[in-house]
């Protein structure tokens, strides 16, 4: 991993390294931190103290090698205890930028079989989503382990999106594009979001307290969701940043 970080051209993408489970993973940091990694995935996190251990080691290595800039953390929840402590884990350090869940280990820990329906892990997944959202960071869903089932991957990813996850782990390059496509807003979602945001901005410009679109009233949570769809569409290159100007507003 160290040699790959040193020699491979990643074309400007973030370099993320999954270390081993603590305490062994602390030794891994001595090799990957000096090689200019951007984010550390920390597996099987169960307590906030584990994040503090990693942070202490990372800061010490950075100081030793004169490394500047932040190195972010993505804890992976993979046990019942980790799911219970999810929020405390997200708040352990300002360097925690996202929270992920690993369902193979989680289901084994609770003594359940992992199924395509996912009913056995629904609570844990929503625990991770709620903890991440409460902390203001991204929630990342577990990998889909069958690399040959693309239809199942898309279905699983759409479910992740509906739960509030903002990303999903991959175990093979062929899974990347289907996941990106599934998480991206649809043209129908973008069109609806644009109408909501424009109606909201129009009402604000007129000093109106109430906002409506057709016969439906629009409240702040609806506007917030619409704005998020617009942000995602712009990030995906599906919508220009000056879209409101081109639609007669602004």
N, C-alpha and C positions, 0 to 999 in steps of 0.2 A: 504494500500500500504506500509506504514511504517513497519507494522508487517510482511508482506510478505518478504520485503527486509531483515529483521532481521532473519527470521526463515527458509526460503526456500533455498535449495541447488540448485544454478543455474549452477553448474558444470563448473565454469570458464567462462561462457558466460557474455557478457556485460549486465548490468542491466540498462534499459532505462525506464524512467518514464515520462508520459505525464501529465503535470500539467494543471490546469484550465486556462482559459483565464485571462490575466492580467486585473485589478490588483489583483483579487482573487488568482491567481496562485503564487504570491509572498509569500503569507501566506503558501502555500503548501510546499515551499522550506524548511521551518523551520523543517518540519517533514522528508522529504526524503533525504536531503543533509547529515545529521548526520548518516543516515542508509547506507552510502557508495554506492550511486548511481553513475553510470558511465556517463550517458548522460541524459540531460533534453530535452524533446520535448516541444516546446513552440508553442501552437496553436494560430491561427488567428493573426499572426504577420503582421503588416501593415507598421511599421516604424522602422528605426534603433534604435531609442531611447528606444524602448521596450526591445531590446537585452541588451542595456546598463543598464537598470533597473534590469534585471535578473542577469547580471554579478555582479553588485554592491552588490546585496543581497546575491548571492552565495559566493562571496569573504568574506563578513562580517560573514556569518555563518561558513565558513571554518576556519576563524581566531578565532572565538569564541570557536570552538570545537577542534582546533589543527589538522585539517584535511589537509593532504598533497596530492599532485597529482592533475592533471587537471580533471575537470568535464566539459564535452563537451556539446554543444548546437546544437539542430536541430530545427530551426524555421520551422513552417508549414505555407505556403502561402494558404489562404483560402478566399481571396477577391480580387476585382479588384484593389483596392489601394495597397494591398500587392504585387500583381503581377507587378504593375508599379514600385514599390520600391525594387524589389527582389535583385538586385545587391548591393544596399546600405545596405540592411539587412545582406547580406553575409559578408560584409566588416566591420560590426559594431564592431566585436570582433574576436580576434584570436582563441577564443574557439568555434566558429561556424565551425563545421566539415562537415556538410551536410545540404542540403536544400530540404524540402519536399513540396508537394502540396496536398491539400485536396479538392477534386472535388465536394463533396456534398454541402459544404458551398459555394464554389466558384460559382457553377452554380446557386445556389439560389441567390447569391449576384448580379449576372448580369441579373437575371430574365430569365434564360434559363432552359430547362429540360435536365438532364443528360441522355445521350444516350449511347448505346454500341459503336456506331460509333465514338463518342467523338469529332465530328467536332466543337461543341460549346466550347470546352475547349482546342483546339489545340494550340492557341496562348499562353495561360497562361502556358501550360505545356512546350512549347519550351522556354518561357521566363524564367522559373525556370531552365531548363537545361542550357541555355546560361549563366545565372547569376552564377550558380554553377560552370560551367566549367571555366568561366572568373576568378572566385575566387579560383580555384584549389581545390574545394571540391566536395563531392558526391551529385548527384541529385537522389532523391527518389520519385517515382511516387505514386499516390493515391491508396488507397485500392480498391479491386474489391469486391463489397458489396454482391454479390449473392454467398453464400458459397456452394450452391448445383450445380452450373454451373461450373464444372471443365474445360470443353472444352472452355468455355468463358474466364475463368481465364488464361489458357495457351495462348490463342489468344491475350488477353489484355497484358500479360507479354511480349510476343514476340514483340508486338507493342512498349511497353515501352523500350525494349532493342534497337529497331531500331531507336527510337527517341534520344537515348543517355543517358537514365536513367540507373543507376547502381544498383537500388534496387526498391522494391515495398512493400508497407505496407500490413500487413495481419490482418484479423479480426478473424481468426480461425486457429488452429494448422494444420488442414488438407490442408491448402493452402501453407504451407511452402515448402514442397518438390517439388510440381509442379513449384513454382516460382524459386526455386534454379535450377531446371533442365532447365527451359526455359532461364534463364540468363546465364547458363554455355555455353561455346563455344562448337559447335558440333565437331565431329571427323574430318569432312571435313574442318572446319574453322581452327582447330589446325594444320592439315597437311599443309594447304596452308600457314599459318603463319610461320611454321617451315621452309618451303622452302624459304620464303621471307627473314627471318632473317639470315639463313645460307648463302644465296646469298649475302646479304649485308655485313656480316662479312668476307666472302671470298674476296669480292671486296676491303674492307678496308685493309685486310692483304696484298693485292697485290698493294696497293697504287693507285687504280683506282678511277677516278672521277665519272664515270658512273656505275650504277648497273642495271643488267638486269636479268630476269628470263625467259628463253626461248626466245621468240620474243618480250617480253614486258619489257619496261623500268620501273624501280622501283624508285619512288621519295620519299623524306623523310616522307611525311604524310602517305604513304602506309606502310613504315617500322614502323612508330610509332604505327599505328593501329595493325600491326602484333605483335609487342612487347607487346602491351596491351593484346592481345588474349593469348599470351604465359604466361603472368603474371597470368591471370585469370585461365588458365588451371593448372598451378602449385598450385595456391591457392586452387583450387577445388580437388587437388589430382589426376588430370587426366594426369599429366605430371610430370616427375621428374625434379628437379632443375638442374641436370647435364645432361639434355637431349642432349645438343650439343656435349658433350664428347662421349656419346653413339652413336651419329650420325656421328662421324668422324671428328668433329671440336673441337677446344679448346685444 
